[in-house]
Amino acid sequence: MNCRRFLSAGLLGLVAVWSPVVFAQLLAMSEAEQELLGVEVQAVEPVTTGSTGELTLRVGFSPDGEWAIKTPFPGILHRVWVQAGERVVTGDPLMTVRSSEVVALQKDYLKASAELNLQEAAWMRDKKLSDAGSVSSRRWQETEYAYAMAKADFAGLQAQLTLAGFSQQDLEQLTRSMQISPDIVMRAPVDAIVLERPAMLGDHLEGSELLARLGEPDRLILEGMLSSAAAAHLSEGMKLSMQDTDTEAVMVLVSNVIDPQSQTVLVRAEPVLMAELKPGQLTRWSVQSGASLLMVPTGAVVKLDGLDVVFVQIDGGFEKRTVDVRSTGSGAWIVLDGLAPGERVVVSGTAVLKGMSVGMGGGDG
């Protein structure tokens, strides 16, 4: 109790002796009073590598990094090789569709292959005769036409089978074996992750149903929706740094369109290194300044009369200074106007100075 009475008496004595004096916004305070009241100052220095803001971005796939695998013909989903979340490499089987239409297509392909061989042999024979002058011009034209038509028919059926999922190896095997199968093996077109597999074993497919959705893990992007005010400070080419990692990214899109429902703006960035990123992951990024900026801690800025204010140390006390600042969202303010490098501002104990200022006629905004 004695200690409390002594402390109270000391503070009362300080209040009685210390009466703030105002000369052109001067808040008078001695060094002893600063120490007693916990007022700390810090010099304002330019920062060249600091963060000018923070963003939360979701990891996704770039528009050219997602694949939709669909059934080319009506049929039945006969076999499934993969599940969602698995990694596949180019050529890996994904699923097998059993279809009667592919039987007819393979039959026509083999007939076209045989016809092409026949017309090619006829073309080679008549070519020799034409060179020797032993065949009429009309017959040579008819031979050339028949050969060209055979090549076109064969190429068209080959393209249809390729679209159905047949690889070049599958086509060569079909030509050698002459064995027709009702099965179409759908294969991975790229190294990818299986994102979705909506079709179930035994499903009857009408054609063009989505069998699987794939995403390429080396084609990732970062996307987020920001308020228009936050997006206004961003521009394409800005560098981002992922918090607590060495991963970096570059801003590639700040949309000019505001979503009418959420009143937000789409922003997109491309990561430089993707090893630490996973699709669907929410990540925190710092926007790098890329230039020399003046920055002060968040606690240095207070609101007075609706204005952003800092207290600058001068001879005999502090000066109330209106500043133009922008929050980085990471515990600091960027100073756009109102301070110069080297000036010292209050970073702790601003509440005391704010109270002094309010007591002299100022008001909270």
Backbone torsions as a table, in degrees:
resi	resn	phi	psi	omega
1	MET	NA	-38.7	-179.5
2	ASN	-62.8	-39.6	179.5
3	CYS	-63.4	-41.4	-179.2
4	ARG	-64.3	-42.5	179.4
5	ARG	-63.9	-38.8	179.5
6	PHE	-64.1	-43.9	-179.6
7	LEU	-64.3	-43.6	179.9
8	SER	-62.1	-42.8	-179.9
9	ALA	-63.6	-37.7	179.8
10	GLY	-64.5	-44.0	-179.7
11	LEU	-65.7	-39.5	178.7
12	LEU	-63.5	-37.5	178.2
13	GLY	-65.2	-37.9	179.0
14	LEU	-63.9	-44.2	179.8
15	VAL	-61.9	-38.6	-178.1
16	ALA	-68.4	-39.0	-176.8
17	VAL	-81.3	-39.4	-172.1
18	TRP	-92.6	105.8	175.1
19	SER	-116.4	118.7	-176.4
20	PRO	-60.7	140.8	179.8
21	VAL	-116.6	134.8	-177.5
22	VAL	-112.7	119.1	170.2
23	PHE	-130.6	107.9	-178.9
24	ALA	52.7	55.3	176.2
25	GLN	72.9	14.5	178.6
26	LEU	-78.7	127.3	172.4
27	LEU	-104.9	100.7	-172.9
28	ALA	-71.0	137.7	179.0
29	MET	-164.1	129.5	178.8
30	SER	-81.8	168.5	178.8
31	GLU	-63.3	-37.4	179.5
32	ALA	-65.1	-41.6	178.8
33	GLU	-65.9	-38.1	177.4
34	GLN	-59.9	-45.1	-178.3
35	GLU	-65.1	-42.6	-177.9
36	LEU	-65.9	-38.1	-177.0
37	LEU	-88.9	0.7	177.0
38	GLY	73.0	30.4	178.9
39	VAL	-87.6	118.0	-179.9
40	GLU	-117.6	145.3	-178.9
41	VAL	-121.5	160.6	-179.6
42	GLN	-147.2	139.8	179.5
43	ALA	-73.9	141.6	176.9
44	VAL	-86.4	117.9	-178.7
45	GLU	-123.7	146.6	177.0
46	PRO	-64.4	141.7	176.9
47	VAL	-118.8	129.4	-178.3
48	THR	-105.9	-13.8	-177.6
49	THR	-125.4	16.6	-175.7
50	GLY	-80.0	168.6	176.7
51	SER	-87.5	135.7	177.4
52	THR	-104.2	9.7	178.7
53	GLY	162.8	169.8	179.5
54	GLU	-128.2	144.8	-179.8
55	LEU	-130.9	146.0	169.3
56	THR	-107.4	118.7	-176.2
57	LEU	-125.7	144.1	178.1
58	ARG	-97.5	137.1	179.2
59	VAL	-80.5	127.7	177.7
60	GLY	-140.2	-171.6	179.3
61	PHE	-101.6	143.2	176.9
62	SER	-65.4	157.3	-178.1
63	PRO	-56.0	-30.9	179.1
64	ASP	-96.8	17.1	179.6
65	GLY	-113.7	6.6	178.2
66	GLU	-115.0	143.0	-177.3
67	TRP	-126.7	137.9	173.6
68	ALA	-109.7	117.5	178.8
69	ILE	-97.7	116.9	-176.7
70	LYS	-121.2	156.0	178.4
71	THR	-74.3	130.9	-177.5
72	PRO	-80.1	-24.8	-176.6
73	PHE	-136.6	157.7	171.1
74	PRO	-60.7	146.4	179.6
75	GLY	172.1	-156.6	-179.1
76	ILE	-125.7	136.1	174.9
77	LEU	-72.2	107.1	-169.7
78	HIS	-91.6	-32.6	-177.8
79	ARG	-153.2	143.5	178.7
80	VAL	-120.6	131.1	-176.2
81	TRP	-106.4	-20.1	-172.3
82	VAL	-132.6	163.0	174.7
83	GLN	-126.2	162.4	178.6
84	ALA	-60.5	137.0	-179.9
85	GLY	97.7	-14.8	-179.4
86	GLU	-79.6	152.6	174.0
87	ARG	-95.2	140.8	177.3
88	VAL	-130.4	156.6	175.7
89	VAL	-113.8	163.5	-177.1
90	THR	-53.2	127.2	178.1
91	GLY	95.0	-10.9	178.8
92	ASP	-64.0	139.1	176.8
93	PRO	-69.6	136.9	178.6
94	LEU	-102.8	-49.4	178.8
95	MET	-164.2	163.4	-179.1
96	THR	-118.9	129.4	176.7
97	VAL	-109.5	128.8	178.1
98	ARG	-99.6	121.4	-173.5
99	SER	-141.6	137.3	176.3
100	SER	-72.1	-28.2	-178.1
101	GLU	-66.5	-33.5	-179.6
102	VAL	-70.6	-24.0	176.0
103	VAL	-64.2	-48.5	179.6
104	ALA	-64.2	-36.4	-179.2
105	LEU	-66.4	-41.8	178.1
106	GLN	-66.3	-38.1	178.3
107	LYS	-62.2	-45.8	178.6
108	ASP	-64.1	-35.3	179.3
109	TYR	-64.6	-43.9	179.6
110	LEU	-66.5	-38.8	176.7
111	LYS	-63.7	-41.8	179.1
112	ALA	-66.0	-35.3	177.7
113	SER	-65.0	-43.2	178.8
114	ALA	-65.7	-41.4	178.9
115	GLU	-64.3	-39.0	178.1
116	LEU	-62.7	-42.7	178.5
117	ASN	-62.1	-40.0	-179.9
118	LEU	-65.6	-45.6	-178.5
119	GLN	-71.0	-30.9	176.6
120	GLU	-66.4	-41.0	177.8
121	ALA	-63.9	-40.5	179.1
122	ALA	-66.0	-39.6	179.5
123	TRP	-63.8	-43.1	-179.4
124	MET	-65.1	-38.7	179.4
125	ARG	-66.0	-47.7	-177.7
126	ASP	-72.1	-23.3	177.0
127	LYS	-65.3	-42.5	178.0
128	LYS	-64.8	-40.7	179.1
129	LEU	-66.8	-38.0	179.7
130	SER	-66.6	-39.4	178.5
131	ASP	-64.7	-30.2	179.9
132	ALA	-88.8	-2.8	180.0
133	GLY	76.0	22.5	-175.2
134	SER	-103.5	9.3	179.4
135	VAL	-137.0	147.0	-177.4
136	SER	-71.8	156.6	179.1
137	SER	-62.8	-38.0	-178.9
138	ARG	-64.1	-45.0	180.0
139	ARG	-63.6	-38.3	-179.6
140	TRP	-65.7	-38.6	177.4
141	GLN	-65.3	-40.1	178.9
142	GLU	-65.2	-38.2	178.5
143	THR	-65.9	-43.7	179.0
144	GLU	-63.0	-40.7	179.9
145	TYR	-64.9	-45.5	-179.4
146	ALA	-62.6	-38.2	179.3
147	TYR	-67.3	-42.9	179.4
148	ALA	-63.1	-40.8	179.4
149	MET	-66.3	-38.4	178.5
150	ALA	-64.8	-40.1	177.5
151	LYS	-65.4	-39.6	-179.9
152	ALA	-66.1	-44.2	178.6
153	ASP	-61.1	-44.3	-179.3
154	PHE	-64.4	-44.2	-179.5
155	ALA	-63.6	-38.4	179.6
156	GLY	-64.9	-44.3	179.2
157	LEU	-69.3	-35.5	176.2
158	GLN	-62.4	-41.9	178.7
159	ALA	-64.8	-39.0	178.9
160	GLN	-62.8	-42.2	178.6
161	LEU	-68.3	-35.8	177.0
162	THR	-63.3	-42.9	176.8
163	LEU	-64.7	-28.0	178.7
164	ALA	-77.1	-6.9	177.3
165	GLY	111.8	2.7	179.0
166	PHE	-77.3	128.8	174.5
167	SER	-83.3	170.5	176.7
168	GLN	-61.1	-37.0	177.5
169	GLN	-64.5	-39.1	178.3
170	ASP	-63.2	-41.2	-179.2
171	LEU	-67.1	-40.5	178.3
172	GLU	-65.2	-39.7	178.2
173	GLN	-64.9	-39.7	177.8
174	LEU	-63.0	-42.8	-179.5
175	THR	-65.6	-38.7	-179.1
176	ARG	-72.2	-46.5	-172.4
177	SER	-84.4	-26.5	-175.8
178	MET	59.3	25.1	-179.7
179	GLN	-104.2	121.9	-176.9
180	ILE	-95.0	133.9	179.4
181	SER	-121.0	145.3	177.3
182	PRO	-80.4	-0.4	-172.6
183	ASP	-98.2	137.3	171.5
184	ILE	-112.5	120.2	178.0
185	VAL	-94.2	114.3	177.5
186	MET	-84.4	126.6	-174.1
187	ARG	-118.3	157.9	179.4
188	ALA	-69.7	126.0	179.7
189	PRO	-78.1	-17.8	-177.4
190	VAL	-149.2	168.9	168.8
191	ASP	-68.9	124.8	-170.9
192	ALA	-158.3	175.7	172.2
193	ILE	-111.0	136.4	177.4
194	VAL	-77.8	111.6	-177.6
195	LEU	-86.6	-32.9	-174.5
196	GLU	-156.3	142.9	173.9
197	ARG	-140.1	81.6	-172.7
198	PRO	-73.1	-28.6	-177.1
199	ALA	-74.8	146.3	-178.9
200	MET	-112.5	152.7	178.8
201	LEU	-56.3	130.0	179.9
202	GLY	91.5	-5.2	178.9
203	ASP	-60.7	137.7	172.0
204	HIS	-85.7	122.5	-173.5
205	LEU	-106.5	131.9	179.5
206	GLU	-87.4	-15.5	-176.9
207	GLY	117.7	134.6	178.8
208	SER	72.8	10.5	174.7
209	GLU	-69.6	148.4	176.9
210	LEU	-74.1	120.8	177.8
211	LEU	-96.0	-36.9	-179.2
212	ALA	-160.2	153.2	174.4
213	ARG	-122.4	128.6	-176.4
214	LEU	-116.9	153.6	175.4
215	GLY	-135.1	136.6	179.9
216	GLU	-84.3	119.6	-175.9
217	PRO	-68.2	-14.5	177.7
218	ASP	-99.3	14.2	176.0
219	ARG	-128.5	65.9	-177.6
220	LEU	-101.9	151.9	174.2
221	ILE	-133.5	169.1	177.5
222	LEU	-120.3	129.4	-178.7
223	GLU	-133.0	149.6	177.0
224	GLY	-158.9	159.8	176.3
225	MET	-112.2	120.6	-177.7
226	LEU	-117.9	157.1	172.8
227	SER	-63.4	153.5	-178.8
228	SER	-61.6	-32.0	178.8
229	ALA	-66.7	-42.8	179.2
230	ALA	-68.5	-40.0	-178.3
231	ALA	-68.9	-23.5	-178.4
232	ALA	-63.8	-22.4	-178.9
233	HIS	-91.7	1.5	-178.8
234	LEU	-106.6	154.6	177.1
235	SER	-150.7	156.4	179.6
236	GLU	-63.0	139.2	-178.8
237	GLY	99.4	-14.4	177.7
238	MET	-63.7	144.9	179.7
239	LYS	-94.9	141.1	177.8
240	LEU	-118.5	151.1	177.3
241	SER	-128.7	125.0	-179.7
242	MET	-73.9	130.6	-175.4
243	GLN	-63.7	137.0	177.0
244	ASP	68.0	15.7	176.7
245	THR	-141.0	176.2	175.5
246	ASP	-98.6	5.8	-177.2
247	THR	-71.7	136.0	179.6
248	GLU	-123.5	164.0	179.1
249	ALA	-149.9	165.3	179.3
250	VAL	-126.5	132.3	177.6
251	MET	-68.8	125.7	-177.8
252	VAL	-117.0	-13.8	179.9
253	LEU	-151.6	129.0	166.6
254	VAL	-125.4	103.9	-171.5
255	SER	-61.0	145.8	175.2
256	ASN	-91.2	1.9	-177.5
257	VAL	-109.5	131.5	176.9
258	ILE	-96.4	128.0	178.2
259	ASP	-62.7	123.8	-174.7
260	PRO	-67.4	-24.5	-178.6
261	GLN	-82.0	-52.0	-175.2
262	SER	-95.7	-10.8	-177.3
263	GLN	57.1	38.8	178.6
264	THR	-118.7	168.0	-176.5
265	VAL	-122.0	135.0	177.5
266	LEU	-77.4	130.9	172.1
267	VAL	-124.5	148.2	-177.5
268	ARG	-139.6	139.9	178.2
269	ALA	-133.8	155.3	177.3
270	GLU	-110.6	122.7	178.3
271	PRO	-71.5	145.4	177.2
272	VAL	-80.6	-42.8	175.9
273	LEU	-119.4	136.1	-173.4
274	MET	-113.7	2.7	-173.5
275	ALA	-60.7	-33.5	-175.3
276	GLU	-94.1	4.4	-175.9
277	LEU	-107.2	143.8	177.0
278	LYS	-129.7	141.1	-179.7
279	PRO	-56.0	135.5	-179.8
280	GLY	88.8	-9.3	-176.8
281	GLN	-72.2	137.0	172.2
282	LEU	-90.7	127.0	-174.8
283	THR	-127.5	149.9	178.3
284	ARG	-105.6	130.8	-176.2
285	TRP	-128.0	145.4	173.5
286	SER	-103.9	135.0	177.0
287	VAL	-85.5	120.7	-177.3
288	GLN	-82.1	141.6	-174.4
289	SER	-65.9	-45.4	-178.4
290	GLY	72.0	1.5	179.3
291	ALA	-154.7	170.0	-179.5
292	SER	-76.2	125.3	-178.7
293	LEU	-130.9	151.3	170.8
294	LEU	-92.9	129.9	-178.4
295	MET	-133.9	144.8	176.1
296	VAL	-131.3	154.0	178.0
297	PRO	-62.3	156.6	-179.5
298	THR	-56.0	-40.3	-176.9
299	GLY	-67.0	-11.0	-178.2
300	ALA	-78.4	-18.9	-173.9
301	VAL	-105.6	129.6	177.4
302	VAL	-127.5	163.1	178.6
303	LYS	-99.5	127.5	174.9
304	LEU	-138.1	123.3	-179.7
305	ASP	54.7	34.3	178.5
306	GLY	78.4	5.6	-178.3
307	LEU	-111.7	153.2	173.4
308	ASP	-83.0	126.5	-172.6
309	VAL	-131.7	143.4	169.0
310	VAL	-124.5	161.9	178.2
311	PHE	-111.3	115.2	-175.6
312	VAL	-98.5	131.7	-179.7
313	GLN	-73.5	128.6	174.8
314	ILE	-133.2	177.1	179.8
315	ASP	-59.6	123.9	175.8
316	GLY	87.0	-0.9	179.1
317	GLY	160.4	-136.3	-174.0
318	PHE	-137.2	151.3	177.8
319	GLU	-112.8	131.3	175.1
320	LYS	-76.8	126.5	-173.9
321	ARG	-129.6	124.2	174.3
322	THR	-77.8	133.6	-176.9
323	VAL	-130.1	158.5	173.1
324	ASP	-106.3	110.7	-174.7
325	VAL	-127.8	162.5	175.3
326	ARG	-135.1	130.3	-179.3
327	SER	-74.0	139.5	175.0
328	THR	-91.0	-12.8	-176.4
329	GLY	76.0	6.1	-176.5
330	SER	-129.1	31.8	175.9
331	GLY	86.9	21.9	179.3
332	ALA	-153.3	160.3	175.1
333	TRP	-117.1	140.2	169.9
334	ILE	-87.9	128.6	-178.9
335	VAL	-95.7	112.1	179.4
336	LEU	-87.7	-28.9	-179.1
337	ASP	-162.1	149.9	174.2
338	GLY	112.2	-15.1	179.3
339	LEU	-131.6	155.2	177.3
340	ALA	-121.5	151.4	178.0
341	PRO	-55.4	137.3	178.4
342	GLY	94.9	-20.5	177.5
343	GLU	-67.5	148.4	-176.4
344	ARG	-107.3	128.0	-177.4
345	VAL	-119.3	155.9	177.9
346	VAL	-75.0	127.8	179.0
347	VAL	-114.4	-13.6	177.4
348	SER	-144.8	134.7	-177.1
349	GLY	92.9	16.8	179.8
350	THR	-64.2	-26.6	-179.5
351	ALA	-61.5	-35.3	179.2
352	VAL	-64.4	-46.9	-178.5
353	LEU	-69.5	-33.7	177.2
354	LYS	-65.0	-42.2	177.3
355	GLY	-62.2	-41.6	176.7
356	MET	-59.8	-43.9	-177.5
357	SER	-66.5	-40.9	178.8
358	VAL	-64.8	-38.5	-179.6
359	GLY	-66.7	-18.2	-179.6
360	MET	-101.2	17.1	174.5
361	GLY	116.9	-10.4	177.7
362	GLY	-77.1	173.2	179.4
363	GLY	-149.6	153.6	177.2
364	ASP	-71.7	145.5	175.9
365	GLY	-88.3	NA	NA
